[in-house]
């Protein structure tokens, strides 16, 4: 039998993005050795690519030799309509919601099989929050994620159902069948009210979809400690905010009765 052909080497673009993706919340500054280890690239290749990215402003190099993300990437990212473009439309309404509730206000979009946090407003006394702007969140483990999952393509939903960790969605959603019913309820009702127990606290959330002319493009939520959660106030406020953002994006946001699921 003829030997298998060698696997093609990664393209230049793939190597550049592997290097950029190696930066995260726990690796904001990286040495050359760390870049090479985390990307699997030869040290000489990692150095050559990093130097080129520094020259283009995508990376910066500190005095201690470590590399950090450069401001030019922020300039480029600010043009993304699903990120900063959406944020620019939503921010005035999010600020109103923040002032009404005094809690965490989250805006997220779906990026493949995860939720990506586009913006977060947080009061100083609103309690700890687990998610950072630009960070990824579980679709089944957060309120905004569940709303996005409920309106995701069928293949994304089926993948989430197949890999669902029992109980991640909280509130008795133990099995994929429970999760399927929850997603159906979110589509029917137009929002989700959720509770989830973290190791040191219990939080609740209400999340609703934001639409444009094509359909659901993001989700917005309020997250609060259980003892501070006021559904009679938070639910109408979140729904009104989602509708207002939707109108400014070119579509009316749908609403309805509540489904139940996890906080976030």
Phi and psi restraints in degrees (value plus and minus 20) as a CYANA .aco file:
   2 UNK   PHI     -85.7   -45.7
   2 UNK   PSI     122.2   162.2
   3 UNK   PHI     -85.6   -45.6
   3 UNK   PSI     130.3   170.3
   4 UNK   PHI     -88.0   -48.0
   4 UNK   PSI     122.0   162.0
   5 UNK   PHI     -84.9   -44.9
   5 UNK   PSI     128.5   168.5
   6 UNK   PHI     -82.2   -42.2
   6 UNK   PSI     126.4   166.4
   7 UNK   PHI     -85.6   -45.6
   7 UNK   PSI     118.8   158.8
   8 UNK   PHI     -84.2   -44.2
   8 UNK   PSI     123.8   163.8
   9 UNK   PHI     -94.2   -54.2
   9 UNK   PSI     131.2   171.2
  10 UNK   PHI     -79.8   -39.8
  10 UNK   PSI     124.1   164.1
  11 UNK   PHI     -88.9   -48.9
  11 UNK   PSI     146.6   186.6
  12 UNK   PHI     -79.9   -39.9
  12 UNK   PSI     -63.2   -23.2
  13 UNK   PHI     -80.9   -40.9
  13 UNK   PSI     -63.3   -23.3
  14 UNK   PHI     -82.4   -42.4
  14 UNK   PSI     -58.8   -18.8
  15 UNK   PHI     -89.7   -49.7
  15 UNK   PSI     -58.6   -18.6
  16 UNK   PHI     -82.5   -42.5
  16 UNK   PSI     -65.5   -25.5
  17 UNK   PHI     -90.5   -50.5
  17 UNK   PSI     -51.1   -11.1
  18 UNK   PHI     -82.3   -42.3
  18 UNK   PSI     -59.0   -19.0
  19 UNK   PHI     -87.5   -47.5
  19 UNK   PSI     -64.5   -24.5
  20 UNK   PHI     -86.9   -46.9
  20 UNK   PSI     -58.9   -18.9
  21 UNK   PHI     -90.6   -50.6
  21 UNK   PSI     -33.8     6.2
  22 UNK   PHI     -90.5   -50.5
  22 UNK   PSI     -36.8     3.2
  23 UNK   PHI    -102.3   -62.3
  23 UNK   PSI     113.5   153.5
  24 UNK   PHI    -171.9  -131.9
  24 UNK   PSI    -190.6  -150.6
  25 UNK   PHI     -81.8   -41.8
  25 UNK   PSI     -47.7    -7.7
  26 UNK   PHI    -115.0   -75.0
  26 UNK   PSI     -26.2    13.8
  27 UNK   PHI    -157.4  -117.4
  27 UNK   PSI      43.3    83.3
  28 UNK   PHI     -96.1   -56.1
  28 UNK   PSI     -47.8    -7.8
  29 UNK   PHI    -148.9  -108.9
  29 UNK   PSI     112.5   152.5
  30 UNK   PHI    -155.2  -115.2
  30 UNK   PSI     119.8   159.8
  31 UNK   PHI     -97.2   -57.2
  31 UNK   PSI     148.3   188.3
  32 UNK   PHI     -80.3   -40.3
  32 UNK   PSI     -61.2   -21.2
  33 UNK   PHI     -82.5   -42.5
  33 UNK   PSI     -60.1   -20.1
  34 UNK   PHI     -88.4   -48.4
  34 UNK   PSI     -60.5   -20.5
  35 UNK   PHI     -78.4   -38.4
  35 UNK   PSI     -66.1   -26.1
  36 UNK   PHI     -84.1   -44.1
  36 UNK   PSI     -61.1   -21.1
  37 UNK   PHI     -87.9   -47.9
  37 UNK   PSI     -63.1   -23.1
  38 UNK   PHI     -96.8   -56.8
  38 UNK   PSI     -43.5    -3.5
  39 UNK   PHI    -116.6   -76.6
  39 UNK   PSI     -38.7     1.3
  40 UNK   PHI      56.7    96.7
  40 UNK   PSI      -8.4    31.6
  41 UNK   PHI    -107.3   -67.3
  41 UNK   PSI     129.5   169.5
  42 UNK   PHI     -77.9   -37.9
  42 UNK   PSI     127.3   167.3
  43 UNK   PHI     -76.0   -36.0
  43 UNK   PSI     -61.4   -21.4
  44 UNK   PHI     -84.6   -44.6
  44 UNK   PSI     -58.3   -18.3
  45 UNK   PHI     -88.0   -48.0
  45 UNK   PSI     -64.1   -24.1
  46 UNK   PHI     -80.1   -40.1
  46 UNK   PSI     -61.1   -21.1
  47 UNK   PHI     -86.1   -46.1
  47 UNK   PSI     -63.5   -23.5
  48 UNK   PHI     -82.5   -42.5
  48 UNK   PSI     -65.4   -25.4
  49 UNK   PHI     -86.9   -46.9
  49 UNK   PSI     -61.3   -21.3
  50 UNK   PHI     -84.4   -44.4
  50 UNK   PSI     -61.8   -21.8
  51 UNK   PHI     -82.9   -42.9
  51 UNK   PSI     -60.8   -20.8
  52 UNK   PHI     -84.8   -44.8
  52 UNK   PSI     -59.9   -19.9
  53 UNK   PHI     -87.7   -47.7
  53 UNK   PSI     -53.6   -13.6
  54 UNK   PHI     -83.9   -43.9
  54 UNK   PSI     -62.8   -22.8
  55 UNK   PHI     -82.3   -42.3
  55 UNK   PSI     -50.9   -10.9
  56 UNK   PHI    -109.8   -69.8
  56 UNK   PSI     -25.2    14.8
  57 UNK   PHI      65.7   105.7
  57 UNK   PSI     -16.7    23.3
  58 UNK   PHI     -97.7   -57.7
  58 UNK   PSI     -47.5    -7.5
  59 UNK   PHI    -145.7  -105.7
  59 UNK   PSI     139.9   179.9
  60 UNK   PHI    -148.1  -108.1
  60 UNK   PSI     132.1   172.1
  61 UNK   PHI    -136.1   -96.1
  61 UNK   PSI     105.5   145.5
  62 UNK   PHI    -100.4   -60.4
  62 UNK   PSI     151.1   191.1
  63 UNK   PHI     -83.1   -43.1
  63 UNK   PSI     -48.5    -8.5
  64 UNK   PHI    -101.6   -61.6
  64 UNK   PSI     -19.5    20.5
  65 UNK   PHI      76.7   116.7
  65 UNK   PSI     -32.9     7.1
  66 UNK   PHI     -92.8   -52.8
  66 UNK   PSI     132.1   172.1
  67 UNK   PHI    -120.0   -80.0
  67 UNK   PSI     123.0   163.0
  68 UNK   PHI    -154.6  -114.6
  68 UNK   PSI     142.1   182.1
  69 UNK   PHI     -85.2   -45.2
  69 UNK   PSI     118.3   158.3
  70 UNK   PHI    -112.8   -72.8
  70 UNK   PSI     140.9   180.9
  71 UNK   PHI     -87.4   -47.4
  71 UNK   PSI     -43.4    -3.4
  72 UNK   PHI     -83.8   -43.8
  72 UNK   PSI     -50.6   -10.6
  73 UNK   PHI     -85.6   -45.6
  73 UNK   PSI     -56.9   -16.9
  74 UNK   PHI     -84.3   -44.3
  74 UNK   PSI     -60.1   -20.1
  75 UNK   PHI     -80.2   -40.2
  75 UNK   PSI     -64.2   -24.2
  76 UNK   PHI     -88.5   -48.5
  76 UNK   PSI     -64.8   -24.8
  77 UNK   PHI     -82.0   -42.0
  77 UNK   PSI     -48.2    -8.2
  78 UNK   PHI     -85.2   -45.2
  78 UNK   PSI     -33.9     6.1
  79 UNK   PHI    -109.1   -69.1
  79 UNK   PSI     -26.4    13.6
  80 UNK   PHI     -90.9   -50.9
  80 UNK   PSI      97.4   137.4
  81 UNK   PHI     -86.0   -46.0
  81 UNK   PSI     -49.4    -9.4
  82 UNK   PHI    -101.0   -61.0
  82 UNK   PSI     -27.9    12.1
  83 UNK   PHI    -131.8   -91.8
  83 UNK   PSI    -111.0   -71.0
  84 UNK   PHI     -90.0   -50.0
  84 UNK   PSI     -50.5   -10.5
  85 UNK   PHI     -83.2   -43.2
  85 UNK   PSI     -65.4   -25.4
  86 UNK   PHI     -84.0   -44.0
  86 UNK   PSI     -63.0   -23.0
  87 UNK   PHI     -79.2   -39.2
  87 UNK   PSI     -61.1   -21.1
  88 UNK   PHI     -81.3   -41.3
  88 UNK   PSI     -58.4   -18.4
  89 UNK   PHI     -91.8   -51.8
  89 UNK   PSI     -62.9   -22.9
  90 UNK   PHI     -99.1   -59.1
  90 UNK   PSI     -47.0    -7.0
  91 UNK   PHI     -75.6   -35.6
  91 UNK   PSI     -66.1   -26.1
  92 UNK   PHI     -78.9   -38.9
  92 UNK   PSI     -57.2   -17.2
  93 UNK   PHI     -95.8   -55.8
  93 UNK   PSI     -54.7   -14.7
  94 UNK   PHI     -84.1   -44.1
  94 UNK   PSI     -58.6   -18.6
  95 UNK   PHI     -83.9   -43.9
  95 UNK   PSI     -60.6   -20.6
  96 UNK   PHI     -81.7   -41.7
  96 UNK   PSI     -64.6   -24.6
  97 UNK   PHI     -83.8   -43.8
  97 UNK   PSI     -59.6   -19.6
  98 UNK   PHI     -81.1   -41.1
  98 UNK   PSI     -64.3   -24.3
  99 UNK   PHI     -88.7   -48.7
  99 UNK   PSI     -52.5   -12.5
 100 UNK   PHI     -91.4   -51.4
 100 UNK   PSI     -60.7   -20.7
 101 UNK   PHI    -117.9   -77.9
 101 UNK   PSI     -51.0   -11.0
 102 UNK   PHI      46.4    86.4
 102 UNK   PSI       6.1    46.1
 103 UNK   PHI    -146.0  -106.0
 103 UNK   PSI    -187.0  -147.0
 104 UNK   PHI     -96.0   -56.0
 104 UNK   PSI     111.3   151.3
 105 UNK   PHI    -137.5   -97.5
 105 UNK   PSI     103.7   143.7
 106 UNK   PHI    -136.6   -96.6
 106 UNK   PSI     122.1   162.1
 107 UNK   PHI    -147.5  -107.5
 107 UNK   PSI     104.5   144.5
 108 UNK   PHI    -157.1  -117.1
 108 UNK   PSI     134.9   174.9
 109 UNK   PHI    -144.5  -104.5
 109 UNK   PSI     141.4   181.4
 110 UNK   PHI    -109.6   -69.6
 110 UNK   PSI     112.3   152.3
 111 UNK   PHI    -144.4  -104.4
 111 UNK   PSI      76.6   116.6
 112 UNK   PHI      38.2    78.2
 112 UNK   PSI    -139.2   -99.2
 113 UNK   PHI    -117.5   -77.5
 113 UNK   PSI       1.2    41.2
 114 UNK   PHI    -158.7  -118.7
 114 UNK   PSI     146.9   186.9
 115 UNK   PHI    -120.8   -80.8
 115 UNK   PSI     118.6   158.6
 116 UNK   PHI    -132.4   -92.4
 116 UNK   PSI     103.6   143.6
 117 UNK   PHI     -98.7   -58.7
 117 UNK   PSI      95.8   135.8
 118 UNK   PHI    -106.5   -66.5
 118 UNK   PSI     -58.9   -18.9
 119 UNK   PHI    -174.4  -134.4
 119 UNK   PSI     132.4   172.4
 120 UNK   PHI    -167.1  -127.1
 120 UNK   PSI     110.1   150.1
 121 UNK   PHI    -132.3   -92.3
 121 UNK   PSI     113.4   153.4
 122 UNK   PHI    -158.7  -118.7
 122 UNK   PSI     110.6   150.6
 123 UNK   PHI     -94.4   -54.4
 123 UNK   PSI     131.4   171.4
 124 UNK   PHI     -81.7   -41.7
 124 UNK   PSI     -53.7   -13.7
 125 UNK   PHI    -123.8   -83.8
 125 UNK   PSI       0.7    40.7
 126 UNK   PHI    -102.4   -62.4
 126 UNK   PSI     -22.1    17.9
 127 UNK   PHI      72.6   112.6
 127 UNK   PSI     148.0   188.0
 128 UNK   PHI     -86.0   -46.0
 128 UNK   PSI     132.0   172.0
 129 UNK   PHI    -148.4  -108.4
 129 UNK   PSI     124.8   164.8
 130 UNK   PHI    -113.9   -73.9
 130 UNK   PSI     -30.7     9.3
 131 UNK   PHI    -137.0   -97.0
 131 UNK   PSI     122.0   162.0
 132 UNK   PHI    -132.2   -92.2
 132 UNK   PSI     132.5   172.5
 133 UNK   PHI     -80.8   -40.8
 133 UNK   PSI     111.0   151.0
 134 UNK   PHI      69.5   109.5
 134 UNK   PSI     -28.4    11.6
 135 UNK   PHI    -106.2   -66.2
 135 UNK   PSI     141.0   181.0
 136 UNK   PHI    -121.9   -81.9
 136 UNK   PSI     127.1   167.1
 137 UNK   PHI    -151.9  -111.9
 137 UNK   PSI     137.2   177.2
 138 UNK   PHI     -88.0   -48.0
 138 UNK   PSI     120.3   160.3
 139 UNK   PHI     -92.0   -52.0
 139 UNK   PSI     -52.9   -12.9
 140 UNK   PHI    -115.3   -75.3
 140 UNK   PSI     -29.2    10.8
 141 UNK   PHI    -126.3   -86.3
 141 UNK   PSI     -13.4    26.6
 142 UNK   PHI    -158.3  -118.3
 142 UNK   PSI     135.6   175.6
 143 UNK   PHI     -85.4   -45.4
 143 UNK   PSI     -67.6   -27.6
 144 UNK   PHI     -81.5   -41.5
 144 UNK   PSI     -57.1   -17.1
 145 UNK   PHI     -83.0   -43.0
 145 UNK   PSI     -62.9   -22.9
 146 UNK   PHI     -83.3   -43.3
 146 UNK   PSI     -60.7   -20.7
 147 UNK   PHI     -82.7   -42.7
 147 UNK   PSI     -63.9   -23.9
 148 UNK   PHI     -85.3   -45.3
 148 UNK   PSI     -60.4   -20.4
 149 UNK   PHI     -85.1   -45.1
 149 UNK   PSI     -59.3   -19.3
 150 UNK   PHI     -80.4   -40.4
 150 UNK   PSI     -46.4    -6.4
 151 UNK   PHI    -130.5   -90.5
 151 UNK   PSI      -7.1    32.9
 152 UNK   PHI    -100.9   -60.9
 152 UNK   PSI     143.4   183.4
 153 UNK   PHI     -77.3   -37.3
 153 UNK   PSI     135.9   175.9
 154 UNK   PHI     -76.8   -36.8
 154 UNK   PSI     -59.0   -19.0
 155 UNK   PHI     -86.6   -46.6
 155 UNK   PSI     -53.1   -13.1
 156 UNK   PHI     -88.9   -48.9
 156 UNK   PSI     -62.0   -22.0
 157 UNK   PHI     -83.3   -43.3
 157 UNK   PSI     -64.9   -24.9
 158 UNK   PHI     -84.2   -44.2
 158 UNK   PSI     -57.9   -17.9
 159 UNK   PHI     -83.1   -43.1
 159 UNK   PSI     -62.3   -22.3
 160 UNK   PHI     -85.6   -45.6
 160 UNK   PSI     -58.3   -18.3
 161 UNK   PHI     -87.0   -47.0
 161 UNK   PSI     -59.3   -19.3
 162 UNK   PHI     -87.2   -47.2
 162 UNK   PSI     -50.6   -10.6
 163 UNK   PHI    -129.4   -89.4
 163 UNK   PSI      -5.7    34.3
 164 UNK   PHI     -84.9   -44.9
 164 UNK   PSI     101.7   141.7
 165 UNK   PHI     -93.4   -53.4
 165 UNK   PSI      99.3   139.3
 166 UNK   PHI     -70.9   -30.9
 166 UNK   PSI     107.1   147.1
 167 UNK   PHI      67.3   107.3
 167 UNK   PSI     -25.2    14.8
 168 UNK   PHI     -82.1   -42.1
 168 UNK   PSI     -53.6   -13.6
 169 UNK   PHI     -98.3   -58.3
 169 UNK   PSI     -23.9    16.1
 170 UNK   PHI      48.8    88.8
 170 UNK   PSI    -197.6  -157.6
 171 UNK   PHI      29.8    69.8
 171 UNK   PSI      20.2    60.2
 172 UNK   PHI      58.8    98.8
 172 UNK   PSI     -10.7    29.3
 173 UNK   PHI    -104.5   -64.5
 173 UNK   PSI      66.2   106.2
 174 UNK   PHI    -114.8   -74.8
 174 UNK   PSI     -49.7    -9.7
 175 UNK   PHI    -143.2  -103.2
 175 UNK   PSI     144.2   184.2
 176 UNK   PHI     -76.1   -36.1
 176 UNK   PSI     -54.7   -14.7
 177 UNK   PHI     -84.8   -44.8
 177 UNK   PSI     -60.4   -20.4
 178 UNK   PHI     -80.7   -40.7
 178 UNK   PSI     -63.5   -23.5
 179 UNK   PHI     -84.8   -44.8
 179 UNK   PSI     -60.8   -20.8
 180 UNK   PHI     -79.9   -39.9
 180 UNK   PSI     -62.5   -22.5
 181 UNK   PHI     -85.0   -45.0
 181 UNK   PSI     -58.5   -18.5
 182 UNK   PHI     -82.8   -42.8
 182 UNK   PSI     -64.9   -24.9
 183 UNK   PHI     -82.8   -42.8
 183 UNK   PSI     -60.0   -20.0
 184 UNK   PHI     -81.5   -41.5
 184 UNK   PSI     -60.8   -20.8
 185 UNK   PHI     -85.1   -45.1
 185 UNK   PSI     -56.9   -16.9
 186 UNK   PHI     -85.4   -45.4
 186 UNK   PSI     -62.7   -22.7
 187 UNK   PHI     -83.7   -43.7
 187 UNK   PSI     -58.2   -18.2
 188 UNK   PHI     -91.3   -51.3
 188 UNK   PSI     -64.1   -24.1
 189 UNK   PHI    -111.0   -71.0
 189 UNK   PSI     -48.7    -8.7
 190 UNK   PHI      73.8   113.8
 190 UNK   PSI     -15.1    24.9
 191 UNK   PHI    -187.3  -147.3
 191 UNK   PSI     152.1   192.1
 192 UNK   PHI    -154.9  -114.9
 192 UNK   PSI     117.5   157.5
 193 UNK   PHI    -130.4   -90.4
 193 UNK   PSI     112.2   152.2
 194 UNK   PHI    -159.4  -119.4
 194 UNK   PSI     134.2   174.2
 195 UNK   PHI    -155.6  -115.6
 195 UNK   PSI     119.3   159.3
 196 UNK   PHI    -166.1  -126.1
 196 UNK   PSI     115.7   155.7
 197 UNK   PHI    -113.8   -73.8
 197 UNK   PSI      96.1   136.1
 198 UNK   PHI    -107.5   -67.5
 198 UNK   PSI     149.4   189.4
 199 UNK   PHI     -74.1   -34.1
 199 UNK   PSI     -54.6   -14.6
 200 UNK   PHI    -137.2   -97.2
 200 UNK   PSI     -15.6    24.4
 201 UNK   PHI    -188.8  -148.8
 201 UNK   PSI     147.2   187.2
 202 UNK   PHI    -139.2   -99.2
 202 UNK   PSI     112.3   152.3
 203 UNK   PHI    -142.6  -102.6
 203 UNK   PSI     135.8   175.8
 204 UNK   PHI    -150.6  -110.6
 204 UNK   PSI     139.2   179.2
 205 UNK   PHI    -169.8  -129.8
 205 UNK   PSI     138.0   178.0
 206 UNK   PHI    -150.7  -110.7
 206 UNK   PSI     112.9   152.9
 207 UNK   PHI    -152.7  -112.7
 207 UNK   PSI     127.6   167.6
 208 UNK   PHI    -160.9  -120.9
 208 UNK   PSI     134.4   174.4
 209 UNK   PHI    -100.8   -60.8
 209 UNK   PSI     129.6   169.6
 210 UNK   PHI    -133.6   -93.6
 210 UNK   PSI     112.1   152.1
 211 UNK   PHI    -138.7   -98.7
 211 UNK   PSI     135.1   175.1
 212 UNK   PHI    -140.8  -100.8
 212 UNK   PSI    -183.3  -143.3
 213 UNK   PHI     -84.4   -44.4
 213 UNK   PSI     -40.6    -0.6
 214 UNK   PHI    -112.7   -72.7
 214 UNK   PSI     -40.9    -0.9
 215 UNK   PHI     122.6   162.6
 215 UNK   PSI    -178.3  -138.3
 216 UNK   PHI     -92.8   -52.8
 216 UNK   PSI     105.2   145.2
 217 UNK   PHI    -135.8   -95.8
 217 UNK   PSI     -38.0     2.0
 218 UNK   PHI    -181.6  -141.6
 218 UNK   PSI     159.6   199.6
 219 UNK   PHI    -160.3  -120.3
 219 UNK   PSI     127.6   167.6
 220 UNK   PHI    -146.6  -106.6
 220 UNK   PSI     124.5   164.5
 221 UNK   PHI    -168.2  -128.2
 221 UNK   PSI     142.2   182.2
 222 UNK   PHI    -135.1   -95.1
 222 UNK   PSI     113.2   153.2
 223 UNK   PHI    -141.1  -101.1
 223 UNK   PSI     111.0   151.0
 224 UNK   PHI    -166.4  -126.4
 224 UNK   PSI     133.0   173.0
 225 UNK   PHI     -76.4   -36.4
 225 UNK   PSI     127.6   167.6
 226 UNK   PHI     -73.7   -33.7
 226 UNK   PSI     -60.8   -20.8
 227 UNK   PHI     -91.0   -51.0
 227 UNK   PSI     -37.7     2.3
 228 UNK   PHI    -122.5   -82.5
 228 UNK   PSI     -20.5    19.5
 229 UNK   PHI     -99.0   -59.0
 229 UNK   PSI     106.7   146.7
 230 UNK   PHI    -141.8  -101.8
 230 UNK   PSI      68.0   108.0
 231 UNK   PHI     -79.0   -39.0
 231 UNK   PSI     -54.4   -14.4
 232 UNK   PHI     -83.7   -43.7
 232 UNK   PSI     -47.1    -7.1
 233 UNK   PHI    -118.5   -78.5
 233 UNK   PSI     -64.2   -24.2
 234 UNK   PHI     -89.2   -49.2
 234 UNK   PSI     -61.4   -21.4
 235 UNK   PHI     -81.2   -41.2
 235 UNK   PSI     -72.2   -32.2
 236 UNK   PHI     -80.9   -40.9
 236 UNK   PSI     -56.1   -16.1
 237 UNK   PHI     -87.3   -47.3
 237 UNK   PSI     -63.2   -23.2
 238 UNK   PHI     -85.7   -45.7
 238 UNK   PSI     -63.3   -23.3
 239 UNK   PHI     -83.8   -43.8
 239 UNK   PSI     -61.2   -21.2
 240 UNK   PHI     -85.3   -45.3
 240 UNK   PSI     -59.2   -19.2
 241 UNK   PHI     -84.8   -44.8
 241 UNK   PSI     -65.1   -25.1
 242 UNK   PHI     -80.8   -40.8
 242 UNK   PSI     -61.4   -21.4
 243 UNK   PHI     -85.3   -45.3
 243 UNK   PSI     -60.7   -20.7
 244 UNK   PHI     -84.4   -44.4
 244 UNK   PSI     -65.2   -25.2
 245 UNK   PHI     -83.4   -43.4
 245 UNK   PSI     -61.6   -21.6
 246 UNK   PHI     -80.1   -40.1
 246 UNK   PSI     -63.3   -23.3
 247 UNK   PHI     -79.1   -39.1
 247 UNK   PSI     -61.6   -21.6
 248 UNK   PHI     -94.2   -54.2
 248 UNK   PSI     -35.2     4.8
 249 UNK   PHI    -114.0   -74.0
 249 UNK   PSI     -22.7    17.3
 250 UNK   PHI      84.8   124.8
 250 UNK   PSI      -7.5    32.5
 251 UNK   PHI    -170.5  -130.5
 251 UNK   PSI     133.6   173.6
 252 UNK   PHI    -102.3   -62.3
 252 UNK   PSI     116.2   156.2
 253 UNK   PHI    -102.0   -62.0
 253 UNK   PSI     112.0   152.0
 254 UNK   PHI     -99.1   -59.1
 254 UNK   PSI     134.3   174.3
 255 UNK   PHI    -158.5  -118.5
 255 UNK   PSI     153.8   193.8
 256 UNK   PHI     157.0   197.0
 256 UNK   PSI    -175.3  -135.3
 257 UNK   PHI    -105.8   -65.8
 257 UNK   PSI     153.0   193.0
 258 UNK   PHI    -111.4   -71.4
 258 UNK   PSI     119.5   159.5
 259 UNK   PHI    -115.9   -75.9
 259 UNK   PSI     152.8   192.8
 260 UNK   PHI    -148.5  -108.5
 260 UNK   PSI     128.6   168.6
 261 UNK   PHI    -194.5  -154.5
 261 UNK   PSI    -169.8  -129.8
 262 UNK   PHI    -111.9   -71.9
 262 UNK   PSI     144.8   184.8
 263 UNK   PHI    -102.0   -62.0
 263 UNK   PSI     121.5   161.5
